[in-house]
């Protein structure tokens, strides 16, 4: 089966982009000499969740919005719940509620990072960007590296079971409610997870080593692969530490100088705006004080490594210091460094889960607090792919009247497009299309671990047909992937 492809002169279309969550395509325009003139990542799905939830009771929102995605539903669940805490007048959760949510969140970070590294990007790293596509997939990994495949499956299972114990379901749970949570953690659940921590820690350390060694050993190639200087943004704790659940906004420029620091995320609109472009359903955020040309930025694991001052879990902090040494005092801009940074966060998440599981507050019985009702609120969390913003207004009848969601992948929109353009310029021959070339472009996109389903929402079509047409309209090459 194939799909219609535009065959206007000097145009290559890659559709769909594979081994990412959701559907997108890449178009590359060539000039008369076969040189890349323009390269764009198009998000071809349409998201309607900001309208779906208007007219719904506010207490339904944390459950509804997580239907945006089956990969990172916990992130939307918690961002919405944090906003609804404010709506019901709760500025500080009980210790049990706060730590149960954090445990849920770090379980989500752990499983999502494991899924991406072992299942989606490892085929590229293990077999090479241009290797045989019959092997360059998760089944190829299972055949050639069965121990790694089993490790990846079991690490994701552990994170999913943490989510089950805290949210009630592995996918689309209900554990976080306005003002708190609806359950605590039993001693039996705690002990089961603690028994697995040593093995998970060993595997997390090995995953960091794999990502680090790959990056260092191939630095001459990956350092420039889809790489460029950029601004970065994430939440940080008041003392500058990494905090993936809560914090204040910090942004730095390509030199590491602070552009925003200590800004409450409730005022995100004072700092961030979104640009609309007519060739994508996904918006392009930018920092207002820098404008659309210079104010774009990147988020996610690479950004967090560059933005935070330290990680407060010991093993992850040692790993972070080794990572930031690549920058020699400046931010690390290596796009493929996202993978290494992602595994450092996986290790940090495991250390945080161990810390939380040993905290008796998880067995507390104060689950929910209430306060004075409010009409507007913002909830922000560091999702696996980056900063996630949920903003709501609620009327006197408890119905949602406005919702604005800026998801992690949306923040990275400009960065992903620049990586696509960089790789296309560096690797496109202009005459012959090879499957390996197409995959080089997709490798750059996968580095960001984009969740296009979160940024948009609609049905997609999966076959791929690519044609290379010269300036005279003559077909130079054609490839089909179904």
N, C-alpha and C positions, 0 to 999 in steps of 0.2 A: 504494500500500500504506500502511496506517496501523496504529497500535498502540493497544491499549486505553488509555484515559485515565480516571482517576478523575474523576467529575463531582460530587463533594460540593460543597456550597455554599461560595462564596468561595475557590475554589482555582484557581490557574493552574499548569500544568505545562509546562515547557520541556524537551523530551527528543527528541534528544540536544543537548548543547551542541556546537556545530560549530567547525571549524577549531582543534581542540586534539587532542593525542595521547591516544586512549582515549575512554571513554564515561562521561558523567555526565548528570544532569538537575537542573533547578532547580524548586522548588515555591515558590509565593507565595500566602499566605493573606490574604484581604481581610476586613475587618470589615463590619458592616451598612451603613456609609457609603461602602464602596468604598476605604477607606484600607488601606495595607499593614500587616498585623499581624505577619507573619513571612515571612522569605525565607531559603531554605536551598539550598546546593549539595549534592546527594546524589551520592556515588560508588557506583554500582550494580553494579560488577564486584567480584569476590572474588579476592584475591591468595593464592596458596598456596605461593609459592616458599620461604618460611621452613620449610615442611615437606617440600617436594620434595627438598631437598638433604640432609636428615637421612638418615644411612646411606650417604652417598656419600663416596668418598675425598676428602680435603681438596684434593688437587692438581687435581681436576676443577672445583672451585667457581668459579674465575675465568672459566671457559668457560661453565658452566651458568647462573650468575645473570644474565649479560648477555642471556639470552633473555627477560628481563623486558620488553625494549624493542628496537625496531629503529631508534629515533631517537637514543638516547643510550646504546648498549650499552657504549661505551668507559668511561663513568663507572663502571658496575657492574663491568666487567672490572678496572679499576684499583683501585677501592676494595676488592674482594675480594682482589686480588693483594697489596695493601699489608698486609692482615690475614694472608695466608698467608706473607708474608715473616717476620712475627713467629713464626708457627707453626714455621717451619724454622730459627728462631734468628738471623735476619738483621735487625739494627737499622739498618744503613747499606748501601745498595746500592753497587755499583761506579759510578764516574762515567759509564761508558757506559750501564749499565742505567738509572740515574736520569734521564739526559738523553734517552734514547730514550723512556722512559715519558712524560716531560714533553712531548716533541714530539708524541707520540700524543695526549696530553690536550689540548694547545692546538689541534691539528688538529680534535679533537672539538668544542671550544668554538667554534671558528671556523665550522665547517659547521653546527652546531646553531643558533647565533645568526643566521646568514645565512638558514637555512631558515625560522625563525620570523618574522623581520622582513620578508623579501621575499615569502614565500609565504602566511603565515598572517595576519599583522596588517596588512600594507601596504594591502589593499583597504579597510579601515576608515579608515586615515589619508588615503589618496589620494582616495577617493570620498565619504567621510562615513559616519557610523554608521547613518544612516537612508536611505542611497541604495538604488537599485534592486538587489535581490539578484542579478539576472541579470548585473549588471556587477561587483558587489562580491565578487569571487573572483579566483583567480590567473589565470584565463583573461582576465578583464576587465583585469587589470593588464598582461598580455602584449599585449593589443590597444591599450590606451591609452598605455602606457609601455613599449614594447618594449625600450628600452635598459636600464631597471631590471630587467625580467624576465631579460634575458640576463646582466646583472651578477649577480643573485642566484643563477642557476643555476651560473655559472662560479665564484663564490666558494665555493659549497657543494662543487662538484667539487674545488676545490683542497684543501679540508679533508679530503674523503673520500680523496683520493690520498695525503695525508700519513698518514692512518690505514692505508691499504693498505700503504704502505712500512714502517710501524712495527709493525703488528699482523698483517700477512699477508692480511687481508681487510678490505674496506670496512665490512662489518657482521659482528659476531660473530667477531672475530679471535682469535688465540691468542698474540699477541706477548709479553704479560706472563705470567711463570710464577713460582711461589714462589721467592724469592731473586733474581729478576732478569728477564732477557728472553731470547728465543731467537734474536735476530738483531741485527746492527748496521745502520748506514746506509752504503750504498756511495757512492763519490765520484760516480758517474753519477747516482744518485738525488738526492744533494745538489745537484748542479749544475742538474738539471732544475727543482727547486723554487726555487732561488735566482734563476733566470732569470725566474720569474713574480712574485717579491716586489714589484718596483716597481709593476706593474699592480694587484696585490692591495692594496697600501698606498694607492694613489690611490682605489680603490673603497671601502676601509675608511674613509678620511677623509671621502669623500662621504656614506657611510652615517651617520656621526656627525653630519654637517651636516644631513642630512635629518631625523633624529630630533630634534636640537637645535632646528632652526628650527620644526618642527611644534609642539614643546612650548612654546617661547617665544611664537610667534605666536598660539597658541590657549590661552595660559595662563589667561585669564579663564574658559574653559570646562573645561579638563582639570584645573586645580588642585584642584577640588573633586569631580572625577568618581571615585566609588568610593574617596575618600581619607579617611583618619583617622590620628591619631597611633598609633604602635605601637613595640614593642621590635624589635630587629634582632639577628641572629646570623650570624657567618661565621668561617672560619679566617683567621688573619693570621700573617704571618711574625714572628719574634722581634722584629724592629725596627719592627713595625707596618705593613709593606708588604703589599700584596695578593700572595697566593700561592695560586693556584687548585689547586695539586697537594698542598701540604703546609703545615702550620702548627699553631697552637694556637687553642683556642676563645676567642672574644671576643663578648660580648653587650652591647648598650647599651640604655638606655631611650629614651623618646620625646624626652627633652631632650638626649640624647647622653652622659649619664653612664654609666660602665661598670658593668655588673651582673656580668659574668664577664670575666676577662682573664688571658691566659697559662695557661689550663687545658689540660693534656694531654688530647687527645681520647680517650685510652684510658680516662679516668674520666668519660666523658659521662654515665653513669648517676648520678653524684653530682649532676648539675645538671639533667638532663632526664628527665621522665616523660611517659607518654602516657595521655590520657583516651579512653575509649570512649563513643560516643553511639549510641543505638539506631536512628538514621535514616541511618547512613552506614557503609560498609565501611572507610572511611579513618579512622584515629585522629587525635587532636588533641593534639600535643605541647605541653608547657608547662615553664617553668623552676620547679623544685621550690620554691625559696626564695620564690617569689611566688604560687604556687598557681594553680589552674585559671582563676580569674576574671581575674587581672592578668598571669599569667606567659606568655601566648601571645606569639608573635613572628613576624617575617617573615624570609625568607632570599632568596637569589638576587641578581641584579645590583643592584637598589635597595639591598638590605641591605649588600652589599659596598661600595658607594660610601660609605655612611654609616659603616660600621664601621672601614674601614682608615684609616691615617694618610696614606698616599700610594701611588701606583703607580710602580714603578721603571723604567718605560719612558717615554721623554720625551713622545711625542705623546699617549699615553693619559693621562698625568698632567696635561698642559695641559687636555685635555678634561674630566678629573675635576674640576679646579678650577673650571671654568666651570659644571659641573653642581652642585657643592655650594654655589656662590654663591647658588643658589635658596633655600637654607635660611637664609641670613644668619647663619651660625654655629650653627644647630641642624640636626638631621637633616632631610633632604628626605623628606616623607611622601607626595608626589604619586604615586598609584598608576600613572598613565599615564607617569610618569618611568621606569618599568621599561624602556620601549623605548629611551630615550636612554641609560640606564645599560648596557643590553645591547649597544648599538653601541660604547660606550667599551670594553667588555670584548672585543668583536670586534677592535677596533684593537689593544688590548693583546696579544691572542693572536697577531696577525700579527707584532707587534714581537718577541714572545718566540720565535716560530718562526724569524724571521730571525736572532736572536741564537744560537739553538741550532744552526741549520744551518751557521753559521760556526764552530762549536766542533769541533775535531778529535777530541774524546772520542767523538763519534758513530761514529767509525771504529775505536774500540778493540775489543780482543778478549776482555776480561774481562767476560763476560756474566752469570754466575751466582755467587752466594756461598752458603755453607751455614754452619750453626752448631748450637747445642744445641737440640734439639727442645722445643717448648712446647705447652701444651694449650688456651690461650685467647688470643684476639687481637681487636683492633679496627682497622679500616681506615676512614679518613675522607678525603674529597676534596671540593673545591668543584665540583660538577657544573654544567652550564649553568643549571639551575633553582635551584641552591642547595646547601646542605650535605647530603652523602650519607654515611650511617653504615652500616657493615657490621660486625657483631659475631658471632664464631663460637667454639664450643667443639669440640674434637676429642679423641677418646679414644685409648687406647694402640694401638688397631688402625688408626689413621689415618682413622677415620670421623667425619664431622661429627655431633655429637649435639645441637647447639643453634645456631640462627641467628636473629638479630634485625636487621632492616633498617628504618631510618628514612630514607625517601627525601625528596628535596627538596620535592616537591609536598605530602607529608604535613606538613612543617613549616609550609607556607603555608595549611593547611586553614582555620584560623580566619580568617586574613586574607582569603582568597577569599570566605568566607561573609559577612564584614563588608562587603566591596566589593559583593557581590550585593545585600545588604540596603540599602546606601546608595543604589545606583543605582535599585533598585526603588522606594524611598521618594521619590526625587527625580524620577523620570520616569514612573511608572505612573499613568495617568489614572484607573483604577478603573472605566472604562466600556467603552472601546473598545481592543481589542488591535490593534496594528499590528506588522508585521514589523520595522519600524525600532526599535520599543520592545524587542522580543525581542532584537534584535541589540545594543542598548545594554547589556543585562545580560551578553550573551556577550562584548562588548568588554572589560568589566571583568574577566572571568575570563581572557580571552586575554592581558591585560597581564602576568599571572604566568607565561605560557607553561607551563601545567600539563601534566604527563605522567601522565595518569590510569592509563595502562597500567603505569607503574612502581609506582604506589601500590596498584594492584589488578591482578587478572588473571582474566579470563573472557571468554566470548563476549558481544557486545553487539548491540543492534538499533538501526537507524539512522533510520527514519522519524520524523516529528514531527507531532503533532496537539495543538493547544492550545485549550481551551475556557475562557471566562470565564462563571461562573455567579453570579448574584446571590444575596442572602441568602434570597430566596424560592424558590430552586431553578430559576428561569427562566434559560435560556441567553441571555446578552447578546451574545456574539460567539463566533466560532469560526474558527480558522485551521489549515490543514494545509500542511505542508512535507514533500515526499517526494523 
